[in-house]
């Protein structure tokens, strides 16, 4: 099965981003394909390379590593990024900033789209 994932929450606001990461890992372990992950609204904070949580695992770095190891497309919404001060200089490697057209492509190419947060 091909999954698209939408993340609406930052990495340390709620469990949504962590649940999304765990879902992606579990799906990949069962040989499902992740066609893309779209970080929208406060979810774009997952792309911030300046987050260095003391005593916590760095969820943002885990997303970046996921892209590095598997090539999964990690997209931060350009509108959400603009509102929240995110740009290419602040984004971790493996994240790119793009518009809602990329979300439409993920939806088109996926059998199911799972949204985390809200």
Residue frames as qw, qx, qy, qz and C-alpha x, y, z in Angstrom:
[[0.000, 0.890, 0.456, 0.000, 0.00, 0.00, 0.00],
 [0.386, 0.348, -0.014, 0.854, 1.14, 3.56, -0.70],
 [0.315, -0.770, -0.474, 0.289, 0.66, 6.06, 2.12],
 [0.203, 0.610, -0.039, 0.765, 0.82, 9.83, 2.19],
 [0.488, -0.507, -0.535, 0.469, 1.28, 11.49, 5.56],
 [0.014, 0.753, 0.076, 0.654, 0.27, 14.99, 6.69],
 [0.526, -0.313, -0.521, 0.595, 1.73, 16.36, 9.94],
 [0.076, -0.818, -0.294, -0.488, -0.10, 19.35, 11.45],
 [0.568, -0.823, -0.012, -0.017, 1.69, 19.74, 14.81],
 [0.160, 0.796, -0.546, 0.207, 5.18, 20.69, 15.90],
 [0.637, 0.178, -0.735, 0.151, 7.50, 18.06, 17.34],
 [0.285, -0.045, -0.731, 0.619, 6.99, 18.99, 20.99],
 [0.395, -0.195, 0.031, -0.897, 3.45, 20.43, 21.14],
 [0.858, -0.054, 0.197, -0.471, 1.50, 17.19, 21.08],
 [0.621, -0.227, 0.738, 0.135, 2.18, 13.56, 20.27],
 [0.724, 0.614, 0.176, -0.260, 0.99, 13.97, 16.67],
 [0.384, 0.770, -0.499, -0.105, 4.42, 14.40, 15.08],
 [0.249, -0.422, 0.863, -0.126, 5.88, 11.55, 17.11],
 [0.710, 0.224, 0.611, -0.270, 2.91, 9.32, 16.22],
 [0.655, 0.710, -0.100, -0.238, 3.40, 10.21, 12.55],
 [0.143, 0.677, -0.721, -0.024, 7.06, 9.26, 12.73],
 [0.448, -0.176, 0.852, -0.207, 6.24, 5.95, 14.45],
 [0.754, 0.455, 0.351, -0.317, 3.55, 5.25, 11.83],
 [0.519, 0.747, -0.371, -0.185, 5.98, 5.89, 8.97],
 [0.064, -0.525, 0.846, -0.072, 8.59, 3.61, 10.53],
 [0.587, 0.052, 0.757, -0.282, 6.03, 0.83, 11.12],
 [0.726, 0.595, 0.137, -0.316, 4.61, 1.13, 7.60],
 [0.378, 0.723, -0.566, -0.116, 8.06, 0.98, 6.02],
 [0.284, -0.370, 0.869, -0.162, 8.95, -2.05, 8.17],
 [0.640, 0.272, 0.683, -0.225, 5.95, -3.82, 6.63],
 [0.382, 0.038, 0.651, 0.655, 7.10, -2.91, 3.10],
 [0.234, 0.851, 0.467, -0.059, 4.51, -0.20, 2.54],
 [0.464, 0.316, 0.147, 0.814, 5.60, 2.81, 0.52],
 [0.119, -0.762, -0.308, 0.558, 5.53, 6.35, 1.89],
 [0.507, 0.614, 0.368, 0.480, 4.94, 8.57, -1.16],
 [0.210, 0.512, -0.109, 0.826, 5.55, 11.77, 0.81],
 [0.373, -0.574, -0.567, 0.458, 5.20, 13.58, 4.10],
 [0.090, 0.658, 0.203, 0.720, 3.67, 17.06, 4.07],
 [0.358, -0.365, -0.514, 0.689, 4.31, 19.28, 7.09],
 [0.053, -0.627, -0.415, -0.657, 1.52, 21.84, 7.31],
 [0.435, -0.836, -0.131, -0.308, 0.53, 24.59, 9.78],
 [0.414, -0.790, 0.434, -0.126, 2.62, 24.18, 12.96],
 [0.966, 0.009, 0.222, 0.129, 3.93, 20.92, 11.53],
 [0.582, 0.729, -0.178, 0.313, 6.54, 22.91, 9.65],
 [0.335, -0.815, 0.425, -0.206, 8.42, 23.33, 12.96],
 [0.944, -0.131, 0.290, 0.090, 9.55, 19.72, 12.47],
 [0.744, 0.557, 0.029, 0.367, 11.91, 21.02, 9.77],
 [0.094, -0.954, 0.202, -0.200, 13.76, 23.49, 12.03],
 [0.782, 0.251, -0.433, 0.370, 17.45, 22.59, 12.35],
 [0.051, 0.539, -0.435, 0.719, 17.89, 24.81, 15.41],
 [0.789, -0.450, 0.009, -0.417, 15.78, 22.59, 17.68],
 [0.477, 0.311, -0.758, 0.317, 18.08, 20.85, 20.12],
 [0.683, -0.571, -0.106, -0.443, 15.87, 19.55, 22.92],
 [0.043, 0.488, -0.781, 0.387, 17.88, 18.75, 26.05],
 [0.349, -0.086, 0.836, -0.415, 17.02, 15.37, 27.49],
 [0.732, 0.415, 0.349, -0.412, 14.61, 14.56, 24.66],
 [0.609, 0.111, 0.621, 0.481, 15.13, 12.77, 21.40],
 [0.085, 0.469, -0.210, -0.854, 15.43, 15.15, 18.50],
 [0.618, 0.460, 0.622, -0.139, 12.40, 14.31, 16.39],
 [0.405, 0.849, -0.116, -0.318, 13.36, 16.84, 13.72],
 [0.039, -0.608, 0.763, 0.215, 16.72, 15.11, 13.25],
 [0.514, 0.063, 0.854, -0.049, 14.91, 11.76, 12.99],
 [0.603, 0.698, 0.294, -0.250, 12.76, 13.10, 10.11],
 [0.234, 0.827, -0.442, -0.257, 15.93, 14.32, 8.39],
 [0.275, -0.376, 0.881, 0.078, 17.60, 10.93, 8.90],
 [0.652, 0.353, 0.644, -0.191, 14.51, 9.18, 7.51],
 [0.550, 0.801, -0.034, -0.235, 14.86, 11.16, 4.28],
 [0.021, 0.728, -0.669, -0.147, 18.61, 10.50, 4.15],
 [0.389, -0.203, 0.898, -0.028, 18.18, 6.74, 4.58],
 [0.476, 0.372, 0.796, -0.045, 15.07, 6.15, 2.49],
 [0.122, 0.099, 0.474, 0.866, 14.59, 9.14, 0.20],
 [0.023, -0.698, -0.711, 0.082, 11.08, 9.78, 1.57],
 [0.154, 0.521, 0.192, 0.817, 9.99, 13.22, 0.38],
 [0.307, -0.592, -0.531, 0.522, 9.63, 15.59, 3.37],
 [0.159, 0.517, 0.317, 0.779, 7.89, 18.83, 2.36],
 [0.134, -0.476, -0.478, 0.726, 7.25, 21.88, 4.55],
 [0.244, 0.800, 0.531, 0.140, 4.38, 24.04, 3.31],
 [0.389, 0.298, 0.049, 0.870, 5.62, 27.35, 1.91],
 [0.280, -0.700, -0.205, -0.624, 2.71, 29.37, 3.32],
 [0.767, -0.614, -0.184, 0.022, 3.09, 27.88, 6.80],
 [0.742, -0.052, -0.070, 0.664, 6.83, 28.37, 6.55],
 [0.184, 0.531, 0.090, 0.822, 6.45, 32.04, 5.64],
 [0.489, -0.729, -0.174, -0.446, 4.10, 32.69, 8.57],
 [0.834, -0.545, -0.029, 0.088, 6.44, 30.91, 10.99],
 [0.105, -0.893, 0.416, 0.133, 9.77, 32.31, 9.82],
 [0.795, -0.123, 0.550, 0.225, 10.99, 29.07, 8.25],
 [0.506, 0.762, -0.278, -0.293, 13.18, 29.21, 5.15],
 [0.899, 0.315, -0.287, 0.102, 15.68, 27.00, 3.33],
 [0.262, 0.599, -0.562, 0.506, 18.52, 28.26, 5.56],
 [0.473, -0.385, 0.530, -0.589, 16.72, 27.08, 8.70],
 [0.933, 0.054, -0.047, -0.354, 15.42, 23.77, 7.30],
 [0.641, -0.399, 0.648, 0.093, 17.21, 20.54, 8.08],
 [0.144, 0.341, -0.790, -0.488, 18.74, 18.54, 5.23],
 [0.035, 0.210, 0.973, 0.087, 16.09, 16.38, 3.60],
 [0.178, 0.704, 0.558, -0.401, 13.31, 18.94, 4.00],
 [0.207, 0.183, 0.395, 0.876, 12.22, 21.15, 1.17],
 [0.203, 0.479, 0.404, -0.753, 9.77, 24.02, 1.16],
 [0.012, -0.138, -0.723, -0.677, 7.02, 23.85, -1.44],
 [0.428, -0.048, 0.024, -0.902, 3.38, 24.70, -2.02],
 [0.681, 0.066, 0.531, -0.500, 0.11, 22.87, -1.73],
 [0.719, 0.465, -0.384, -0.346, 0.65, 21.44, -5.20],
 [0.243, 0.379, -0.878, 0.162, 3.07, 19.02, -3.55],
 [0.431, 0.010, 0.722, -0.542, 0.33, 17.94, -1.14],
 [0.753, 0.388, 0.021, -0.530, -1.95, 17.37, -4.14],
 [0.545, 0.478, -0.677, -0.126, 0.75, 15.16, -5.72],
 [0.077, -0.225, 0.898, -0.370, 1.10, 13.15, -2.52],
 [0.609, 0.196, 0.484, -0.598, -2.67, 12.67, -2.37],
 [0.716, 0.482, -0.255, -0.435, -2.80, 11.69, -6.05],
 [0.486, 0.450, -0.749, 0.007, 0.00, 9.12, -5.71],
 [0.162, -0.207, 0.839, -0.477, -1.13, 7.56, -2.42],
 [0.368, -0.324, -0.836, -0.246, -3.70, 4.85, -1.80],
 [0.459, -0.755, -0.464, 0.070, -4.39, 6.39, 1.62],
 [0.203, 0.571, -0.240, 0.758, -3.50, 9.69, 3.27],
 [0.594, -0.534, -0.537, 0.272, -3.14, 9.76, 7.03],
 [0.033, 0.752, -0.086, 0.652, -3.28, 13.08, 8.92],
 [0.615, -0.324, -0.541, 0.475, -1.70, 13.54, 12.34],
 [0.170, -0.204, -0.259, 0.929, -2.74, 16.49, 14.49],
 [0.041, -0.547, -0.636, -0.543, -5.46, 18.97, 14.07]]
